[in-house]
Amino acid sequence: MIKAIIFDYDGVLQDTFELHRAKIKEFSGVDLSVEDYKAMHDGNFFTNVTGKFKQINWPAYRDFIYPIHLSLRIDNNTKQIILELSKKYNLFVMTAAGTKILSAT
């Protein structure tokens, strides 16, 4: 019997793949192909930093993207599904995005 559902924020509740790919380029000048960026997500994102990804200052990028994350909103269809699921299950969100970002969405 399912008692709880755990969601990831980036990529599940909020489709931020293309947003981050574009903003990484804007922030660092590093142009990431779709395949390069997908490969970074195999396992822990920050332990897969190789090649051209090493030149990106990830803590500074996190500060750069933070206000943009605060402006994102979960779409109404997803929100309705979450509300329905919350009637039957305990829901949890796993994210590195932070509590303020989750509260804002």
Chimera marker file (.cmm) of the C-alpha trace (Angstrom):
<marker_set name="trace">
<marker id="1" x="0.000" y="0.000" z="0.000" r="1" g="1" b="0" radius="0.5"/>
<marker id="2" x="1.349" y="3.414" z="-0.982" r="1" g="1" b="0" radius="0.5"/>
<marker id="3" x="1.508" y="5.775" z="1.992" r="1" g="1" b="0" radius="0.5"/>
<marker id="4" x="3.567" y="8.608" z="0.541" r="1" g="1" b="0" radius="0.5"/>
<marker id="5" x="4.734" y="10.074" z="-2.748" r="1" g="1" b="0" radius="0.5"/>
<marker id="6" x="8.056" y="11.875" z="-3.137" r="1" g="1" b="0" radius="0.5"/>
<marker id="7" x="8.501" y="14.386" z="-5.955" r="1" g="1" b="0" radius="0.5"/>
<marker id="8" x="11.614" y="16.090" z="-7.240" r="1" g="1" b="0" radius="0.5"/>
<marker id="9" x="11.126" y="19.793" z="-7.930" r="1" g="1" b="0" radius="0.5"/>
<marker id="10" x="13.423" y="20.471" z="-10.904" r="1" g="1" b="0" radius="0.5"/>
<marker id="11" x="12.364" y="18.268" z="-13.781" r="1" g="1" b="0" radius="0.5"/>
<marker id="12" x="9.239" y="16.797" z="-12.204" r="1" g="1" b="0" radius="0.5"/>
<marker id="13" x="7.086" y="19.502" z="-10.629" r="1" g="1" b="0" radius="0.5"/>
<marker id="14" x="8.787" y="22.201" z="-12.666" r="1" g="1" b="0" radius="0.5"/>
<marker id="15" x="10.241" y="21.494" z="-16.117" r="1" g="1" b="0" radius="0.5"/>
<marker id="16" x="13.390" y="23.590" z="-15.884" r="1" g="1" b="0" radius="0.5"/>
<marker id="17" x="15.663" y="21.683" z="-18.282" r="1" g="1" b="0" radius="0.5"/>
<marker id="18" x="15.722" y="24.261" z="-21.110" r="1" g="1" b="0" radius="0.5"/>
<marker id="19" x="15.578" y="27.167" z="-18.660" r="1" g="1" b="0" radius="0.5"/>
<marker id="20" x="18.776" y="26.009" z="-16.947" r="1" g="1" b="0" radius="0.5"/>
<marker id="21" x="20.492" y="25.118" z="-20.208" r="1" g="1" b="0" radius="0.5"/>
<marker id="22" x="19.857" y="28.650" z="-21.538" r="1" g="1" b="0" radius="0.5"/>
<marker id="23" x="20.702" y="30.392" z="-18.267" r="1" g="1" b="0" radius="0.5"/>
<marker id="24" x="23.955" y="28.462" z="-17.836" r="1" g="1" b="0" radius="0.5"/>
<marker id="25" x="24.995" y="29.779" z="-21.258" r="1" g="1" b="0" radius="0.5"/>
<marker id="26" x="23.898" y="33.318" z="-20.350" r="1" g="1" b="0" radius="0.5"/>
<marker id="27" x="25.743" y="33.131" z="-17.017" r="1" g="1" b="0" radius="0.5"/>
<marker id="28" x="28.956" y="31.423" z="-18.080" r="1" g="1" b="0" radius="0.5"/>
<marker id="29" x="29.154" y="31.590" z="-21.868" r="1" g="1" b="0" radius="0.5"/>
<marker id="30" x="29.344" y="27.779" z="-21.970" r="1" g="1" b="0" radius="0.5"/>
<marker id="31" x="27.044" y="26.480" z="-24.699" r="1" g="1" b="0" radius="0.5"/>
<marker id="32" x="25.709" y="23.080" z="-23.663" r="1" g="1" b="0" radius="0.5"/>
<marker id="33" x="24.163" y="20.722" z="-26.179" r="1" g="1" b="0" radius="0.5"/>
<marker id="34" x="21.036" y="18.890" z="-25.074" r="1" g="1" b="0" radius="0.5"/>
<marker id="35" x="23.092" y="15.683" z="-24.874" r="1" g="1" b="0" radius="0.5"/>
<marker id="36" x="25.871" y="17.326" z="-22.802" r="1" g="1" b="0" radius="0.5"/>
<marker id="37" x="23.370" y="18.720" z="-20.348" r="1" g="1" b="0" radius="0.5"/>
<marker id="38" x="21.442" y="15.426" z="-20.137" r="1" g="1" b="0" radius="0.5"/>
<marker id="39" x="24.693" y="13.580" z="-19.410" r="1" g="1" b="0" radius="0.5"/>
<marker id="40" x="25.280" y="15.852" z="-16.409" r="1" g="1" b="0" radius="0.5"/>
<marker id="41" x="22.103" y="14.430" z="-14.874" r="1" g="1" b="0" radius="0.5"/>
<marker id="42" x="23.315" y="10.828" z="-14.820" r="1" g="1" b="0" radius="0.5"/>
<marker id="43" x="23.784" y="10.444" z="-11.080" r="1" g="1" b="0" radius="0.5"/>
<marker id="44" x="24.631" y="13.405" z="-8.871" r="1" g="1" b="0" radius="0.5"/>
<marker id="45" x="24.718" y="16.577" z="-10.972" r="1" g="1" b="0" radius="0.5"/>
<marker id="46" x="27.618" y="18.146" z="-9.088" r="1" g="1" b="0" radius="0.5"/>
<marker id="47" x="29.822" y="15.034" z="-9.105" r="1" g="1" b="0" radius="0.5"/>
<marker id="48" x="29.549" y="14.759" z="-12.908" r="1" g="1" b="0" radius="0.5"/>
<marker id="49" x="31.332" y="18.042" z="-13.503" r="1" g="1" b="0" radius="0.5"/>
<marker id="50" x="33.833" y="17.312" z="-16.269" r="1" g="1" b="0" radius="0.5"/>
<marker id="51" x="35.316" y="19.076" z="-19.265" r="1" g="1" b="0" radius="0.5"/>
<marker id="52" x="33.697" y="22.407" z="-20.063" r="1" g="1" b="0" radius="0.5"/>
<marker id="53" x="31.488" y="22.184" z="-16.971" r="1" g="1" b="0" radius="0.5"/>
<marker id="54" x="34.503" y="22.677" z="-14.691" r="1" g="1" b="0" radius="0.5"/>
<marker id="55" x="34.793" y="26.336" z="-15.673" r="1" g="1" b="0" radius="0.5"/>
<marker id="56" x="31.302" y="27.130" z="-14.371" r="1" g="1" b="0" radius="0.5"/>
<marker id="57" x="31.133" y="28.599" z="-10.885" r="1" g="1" b="0" radius="0.5"/>
<marker id="58" x="28.157" y="26.558" z="-9.657" r="1" g="1" b="0" radius="0.5"/>
<marker id="59" x="27.638" y="28.380" z="-6.318" r="1" g="1" b="0" radius="0.5"/>
<marker id="60" x="27.583" y="31.722" z="-8.180" r="1" g="1" b="0" radius="0.5"/>
<marker id="61" x="25.213" y="30.239" z="-10.764" r="1" g="1" b="0" radius="0.5"/>
<marker id="62" x="22.867" y="29.148" z="-7.972" r="1" g="1" b="0" radius="0.5"/>
<marker id="63" x="22.792" y="32.786" z="-6.766" r="1" g="1" b="0" radius="0.5"/>
<marker id="64" x="22.244" y="33.986" z="-10.352" r="1" g="1" b="0" radius="0.5"/>
<marker id="65" x="19.297" y="31.639" z="-10.997" r="1" g="1" b="0" radius="0.5"/>
<marker id="66" x="17.643" y="32.071" z="-7.574" r="1" g="1" b="0" radius="0.5"/>
<marker id="67" x="15.465" y="35.123" z="-8.447" r="1" g="1" b="0" radius="0.5"/>
<marker id="68" x="14.365" y="33.386" z="-11.639" r="1" g="1" b="0" radius="0.5"/>
<marker id="69" x="13.373" y="30.294" z="-9.664" r="1" g="1" b="0" radius="0.5"/>
<marker id="70" x="11.351" y="32.487" z="-7.303" r="1" g="1" b="0" radius="0.5"/>
<marker id="71" x="9.300" y="33.764" z="-10.246" r="1" g="1" b="0" radius="0.5"/>
<marker id="72" x="8.355" y="30.271" z="-11.531" r="1" g="1" b="0" radius="0.5"/>
<marker id="73" x="4.887" y="28.885" z="-10.873" r="1" g="1" b="0" radius="0.5"/>
<marker id="74" x="3.675" y="25.302" z="-11.090" r="1" g="1" b="0" radius="0.5"/>
<marker id="75" x="1.083" y="25.030" z="-13.846" r="1" g="1" b="0" radius="0.5"/>
<marker id="76" x="-2.555" y="24.657" z="-12.829" r="1" g="1" b="0" radius="0.5"/>
<marker id="77" x="-2.940" y="21.074" z="-14.117" r="1" g="1" b="0" radius="0.5"/>
<marker id="78" x="0.028" y="19.899" z="-12.067" r="1" g="1" b="0" radius="0.5"/>
<marker id="79" x="-1.246" y="21.823" z="-9.052" r="1" g="1" b="0" radius="0.5"/>
<marker id="80" x="-4.675" y="20.165" z="-9.313" r="1" g="1" b="0" radius="0.5"/>
<marker id="81" x="-3.118" y="16.703" z="-9.539" r="1" g="1" b="0" radius="0.5"/>
<marker id="82" x="-0.997" y="17.421" z="-6.462" r="1" g="1" b="0" radius="0.5"/>
<marker id="83" x="-4.051" y="18.622" z="-4.543" r="1" g="1" b="0" radius="0.5"/>
<marker id="84" x="-5.955" y="15.455" z="-5.453" r="1" g="1" b="0" radius="0.5"/>
<marker id="85" x="-3.035" y="13.236" z="-4.474" r="1" g="1" b="0" radius="0.5"/>
<marker id="86" x="-2.726" y="15.074" z="-1.157" r="1" g="1" b="0" radius="0.5"/>
<marker id="87" x="-6.185" y="13.822" z="-0.192" r="1" g="1" b="0" radius="0.5"/>
<marker id="88" x="-4.964" y="10.212" z="-0.233" r="1" g="1" b="0" radius="0.5"/>
<marker id="89" x="-1.212" y="10.336" z="0.363" r="1" g="1" b="0" radius="0.5"/>
<marker id="90" x="1.479" y="12.140" z="2.307" r="1" g="1" b="0" radius="0.5"/>
<marker id="91" x="3.409" y="14.209" z="-0.222" r="1" g="1" b="0" radius="0.5"/>
<marker id="92" x="7.055" y="15.232" z="-0.019" r="1" g="1" b="0" radius="0.5"/>
<marker id="93" x="9.353" y="17.268" z="-2.265" r="1" g="1" b="0" radius="0.5"/>
<marker id="94" x="13.077" y="16.563" z="-2.554" r="1" g="1" b="0" radius="0.5"/>
<marker id="95" x="15.021" y="19.494" z="-3.927" r="1" g="1" b="0" radius="0.5"/>
<marker id="96" x="18.206" y="21.475" z="-3.715" r="1" g="1" b="0" radius="0.5"/>
<marker id="97" x="16.191" y="24.533" z="-4.790" r="1" g="1" b="0" radius="0.5"/>
<marker id="98" x="15.311" y="25.553" z="-1.229" r="1" g="1" b="0" radius="0.5"/>
<marker id="99" x="12.212" y="26.112" z="0.835" r="1" g="1" b="0" radius="0.5"/>
<marker id="100" x="11.612" y="29.713" z="-0.318" r="1" g="1" b="0" radius="0.5"/>
<marker id="101" x="11.403" y="28.560" z="-3.933" r="1" g="1" b="0" radius="0.5"/>
<marker id="102" x="8.922" y="25.826" z="-3.056" r="1" g="1" b="0" radius="0.5"/>
<marker id="103" x="6.815" y="28.255" z="-1.047" r="1" g="1" b="0" radius="0.5"/>
<marker id="104" x="6.746" y="30.721" z="-3.938" r="1" g="1" b="0" radius="0.5"/>
<marker id="105" x="5.477" y="28.202" z="-6.499" r="1" g="1" b="0" radius="0.5"/>
<link id1="1" id2="2" r="1" g="1" b="0" radius="0.2"/>
<link id1="2" id2="3" r="1" g="1" b="0" radius="0.2"/>
<link id1="3" id2="4" r="1" g="1" b="0" radius="0.2"/>
<link id1="4" id2="5" r="1" g="1" b="0" radius="0.2"/>
<link id1="5" id2="6" r="1" g="1" b="0" radius="0.2"/>
<link id1="6" id2="7" r="1" g="1" b="0" radius="0.2"/>
<link id1="7" id2="8" r="1" g="1" b="0" radius="0.2"/>
<link id1="8" id2="9" r="1" g="1" b="0" radius="0.2"/>
<link id1="9" id2="10" r="1" g="1" b="0" radius="0.2"/>
<link id1="10" id2="11" r="1" g="1" b="0" radius="0.2"/>
<link id1="11" id2="12" r="1" g="1" b="0" radius="0.2"/>
<link id1="12" id2="13" r="1" g="1" b="0" radius="0.2"/>
<link id1="13" id2="14" r="1" g="1" b="0" radius="0.2"/>
<link id1="14" id2="15" r="1" g="1" b="0" radius="0.2"/>
<link id1="15" id2="16" r="1" g="1" b="0" radius="0.2"/>
<link id1="16" id2="17" r="1" g="1" b="0" radius="0.2"/>
<link id1="17" id2="18" r="1" g="1" b="0" radius="0.2"/>
<link id1="18" id2="19" r="1" g="1" b="0" radius="0.2"/>
<link id1="19" id2="20" r="1" g="1" b="0" radius="0.2"/>
<link id1="20" id2="21" r="1" g="1" b="0" radius="0.2"/>
<link id1="21" id2="22" r="1" g="1" b="0" radius="0.2"/>
<link id1="22" id2="23" r="1" g="1" b="0" radius="0.2"/>
<link id1="23" id2="24" r="1" g="1" b="0" radius="0.2"/>
<link id1="24" id2="25" r="1" g="1" b="0" radius="0.2"/>
<link id1="25" id2="26" r="1" g="1" b="0" radius="0.2"/>
<link id1="26" id2="27" r="1" g="1" b="0" radius="0.2"/>
<link id1="27" id2="28" r="1" g="1" b="0" radius="0.2"/>
<link id1="28" id2="29" r="1" g="1" b="0" radius="0.2"/>
<link id1="29" id2="30" r="1" g="1" b="0" radius="0.2"/>
<link id1="30" id2="31" r="1" g="1" b="0" radius="0.2"/>
<link id1="31" id2="32" r="1" g="1" b="0" radius="0.2"/>
<link id1="32" id2="33" r="1" g="1" b="0" radius="0.2"/>
<link id1="33" id2="34" r="1" g="1" b="0" radius="0.2"/>
<link id1="34" id2="35" r="1" g="1" b="0" radius="0.2"/>
<link id1="35" id2="36" r="1" g="1" b="0" radius="0.2"/>
<link id1="36" id2="37" r="1" g="1" b="0" radius="0.2"/>
<link id1="37" id2="38" r="1" g="1" b="0" radius="0.2"/>
<link id1="38" id2="39" r="1" g="1" b="0" radius="0.2"/>
<link id1="39" id2="40" r="1" g="1" b="0" radius="0.2"/>
<link id1="40" id2="41" r="1" g="1" b="0" radius="0.2"/>
<link id1="41" id2="42" r="1" g="1" b="0" radius="0.2"/>
<link id1="42" id2="43" r="1" g="1" b="0" radius="0.2"/>
<link id1="43" id2="44" r="1" g="1" b="0" radius="0.2"/>
<link id1="44" id2="45" r="1" g="1" b="0" radius="0.2"/>
<link id1="45" id2="46" r="1" g="1" b="0" radius="0.2"/>
<link id1="46" id2="47" r="1" g="1" b="0" radius="0.2"/>
<link id1="47" id2="48" r="1" g="1" b="0" radius="0.2"/>
<link id1="48" id2="49" r="1" g="1" b="0" radius="0.2"/>
<link id1="49" id2="50" r="1" g="1" b="0" radius="0.2"/>
<link id1="50" id2="51" r="1" g="1" b="0" radius="0.2"/>
<link id1="51" id2="52" r="1" g="1" b="0" radius="0.2"/>
<link id1="52" id2="53" r="1" g="1" b="0" radius="0.2"/>
<link id1="53" id2="54" r="1" g="1" b="0" radius="0.2"/>
<link id1="54" id2="55" r="1" g="1" b="0" radius="0.2"/>
<link id1="55" id2="56" r="1" g="1" b="0" radius="0.2"/>
<link id1="56" id2="57" r="1" g="1" b="0" radius="0.2"/>
<link id1="57" id2="58" r="1" g="1" b="0" radius="0.2"/>
<link id1="58" id2="59" r="1" g="1" b="0" radius="0.2"/>
<link id1="59" id2="60" r="1" g="1" b="0" radius="0.2"/>
<link id1="60" id2="61" r="1" g="1" b="0" radius="0.2"/>
<link id1="61" id2="62" r="1" g="1" b="0" radius="0.2"/>
<link id1="62" id2="63" r="1" g="1" b="0" radius="0.2"/>
<link id1="63" id2="64" r="1" g="1" b="0" radius="0.2"/>
<link id1="64" id2="65" r="1" g="1" b="0" radius="0.2"/>
<link id1="65" id2="66" r="1" g="1" b="0" radius="0.2"/>
<link id1="66" id2="67" r="1" g="1" b="0" radius="0.2"/>
<link id1="67" id2="68" r="1" g="1" b="0" radius="0.2"/>
<link id1="68" id2="69" r="1" g="1" b="0" radius="0.2"/>
<link id1="69" id2="70" r="1" g="1" b="0" radius="0.2"/>
<link id1="70" id2="71" r="1" g="1" b="0" radius="0.2"/>
<link id1="71" id2="72" r="1" g="1" b="0" radius="0.2"/>
<link id1="72" id2="73" r="1" g="1" b="0" radius="0.2"/>
<link id1="73" id2="74" r="1" g="1" b="0" radius="0.2"/>
<link id1="74" id2="75" r="1" g="1" b="0" radius="0.2"/>
<link id1="75" id2="76" r="1" g="1" b="0" radius="0.2"/>
<link id1="76" id2="77" r="1" g="1" b="0" radius="0.2"/>
<link id1="77" id2="78" r="1" g="1" b="0" radius="0.2"/>
<link id1="78" id2="79" r="1" g="1" b="0" radius="0.2"/>
<link id1="79" id2="80" r="1" g="1" b="0" radius="0.2"/>
<link id1="80" id2="81" r="1" g="1" b="0" radius="0.2"/>
<link id1="81" id2="82" r="1" g="1" b="0" radius="0.2"/>
<link id1="82" id2="83" r="1" g="1" b="0" radius="0.2"/>
<link id1="83" id2="84" r="1" g="1" b="0" radius="0.2"/>
<link id1="84" id2="85" r="1" g="1" b="0" radius="0.2"/>
<link id1="85" id2="86" r="1" g="1" b="0" radius="0.2"/>
<link id1="86" id2="87" r="1" g="1" b="0" radius="0.2"/>
<link id1="87" id2="88" r="1" g="1" b="0" radius="0.2"/>
<link id1="88" id2="89" r="1" g="1" b="0" radius="0.2"/>
<link id1="89" id2="90" r="1" g="1" b="0" radius="0.2"/>
<link id1="90" id2="91" r="1" g="1" b="0" radius="0.2"/>
<link id1="91" id2="92" r="1" g="1" b="0" radius="0.2"/>
<link id1="92" id2="93" r="1" g="1" b="0" radius="0.2"/>
<link id1="93" id2="94" r="1" g="1" b="0" radius="0.2"/>
<link id1="94" id2="95" r="1" g="1" b="0" radius="0.2"/>
<link id1="95" id2="96" r="1" g="1" b="0" radius="0.2"/>
<link id1="96" id2="97" r="1" g="1" b="0" radius="0.2"/>
<link id1="97" id2="98" r="1" g="1" b="0" radius="0.2"/>
<link id1="98" id2="99" r="1" g="1" b="0" radius="0.2"/>
<link id1="99" id2="100" r="1" g="1" b="0" radius="0.2"/>
<link id1="100" id2="101" r="1" g="1" b="0" radius="0.2"/>
<link id1="101" id2="102" r="1" g="1" b="0" radius="0.2"/>
<link id1="102" id2="103" r="1" g="1" b="0" radius="0.2"/>
<link id1="103" id2="104" r="1" g="1" b="0" radius="0.2"/>
<link id1="104" id2="105" r="1" g="1" b="0" radius="0.2"/>
</marker_set>
